[in-house]
């Protein structure tokens, strides 16, 4: 099996991820790949989207990415358009709690 880092660096979205990460880093924020993409890259499965997490709050994200689509702003989630019509979900770190509806933390 290829190493995770090799598979990740060879993914078609990798350069877009680096651009998003660099914009956040230039404002002293972190950016990590999260969710199912991490699992699927590790297992050698196809990955069709990247979900990203950051310590930047929504107001900072809106300033850094004025092109962001504010679909889940109340939950700390925005969509960042990258080339080819691809959208990355970018979510602010949050502390998880109970999921009363099975989907959204209270």
N, C-alpha and C positions, 0 to 999 in steps of 0.2 A: 504494500500500500504506500502511496506517495505520502510524504509528510503534509500535514495540514497547511503549513505556511506555503508550500509549493503550489498546492491546489488553489489556495486562496489567491495568491499572486497571479495565477494564470486565469482566473475567472474574468469574463468580459466586463463585469462591473467594477473590478478592482481599481482601475484608474479613476473612475468616478468617485469611489469611496475615498481614495487618497485626496482628491480635490475637496470634498466635503470636510474631511478630517483636517486638512491643512487650513481651511478657512476658519474652522473652530479653534484650532491650535494657535492661529495668529491672534486670537482674542483670549488666549490662556484657558481654553476649555478643552476637555478630552472628547474623544469620539471612538466608540467601539462598535464592532459588529455584534449583533445579538440575535436571539431567537432561533428559529428553525434553520436559518442559513448556516449557522455554526454547526449544528448537528448534521445537516445534510452534507456540507463540505467535508466534515470529518469522516462520514460514512461513504463518501464517494458518490452521493446521489446528486441529481441535477438540482440546481438552485436557480429560481426564477425571480427572486426579489431579495433585497437586502434591507433588514431592519437595523437601525442604528440607535445607540443611546449616547447621551451626553450629560454633563453637569451644567450646561447652559440652561437658563430658564427660558420660558417662551418669549418673553420680551427681548432677551438677548438674541435668540434665534431669529426673530423677525427682523432685527437690525442687521444681523450678519447675512441673512438670506431674504432680502426683500421679495424675491420671487417665490417664497414658500407659499404653499396652499394650506390655509388654516382650517383643515377639516376636523381636527380633534383638539383644538387649542385648549379647551376646558380641561382636557385630560393630559395636557403636556405633550401632545402629538401633533406634528405638522408633516406635510409631505414636501420633499425637496425634489424639484424636477432636475434631472440630469439628461445627458444626450440620448437621443433616440426615443424620446417620450417616456423614458423610464422614471418612476417616482420612488424615492427612498423614504420610508417612514423614519422620522427622527423624533425620538422620545426623550424627554427630560427624566433623569433618574427619579425614582419615587420609592417610598417605603410601601411595601405591599401590606395589605390587611385582608380582612374577610371579603369574600366575593358573595354577596347576598343574592345576586342574580346569576351567578355562575360565570360571569364575564368581566364585569367592571368592579375594581376594588372600591370599597366604601371609604 
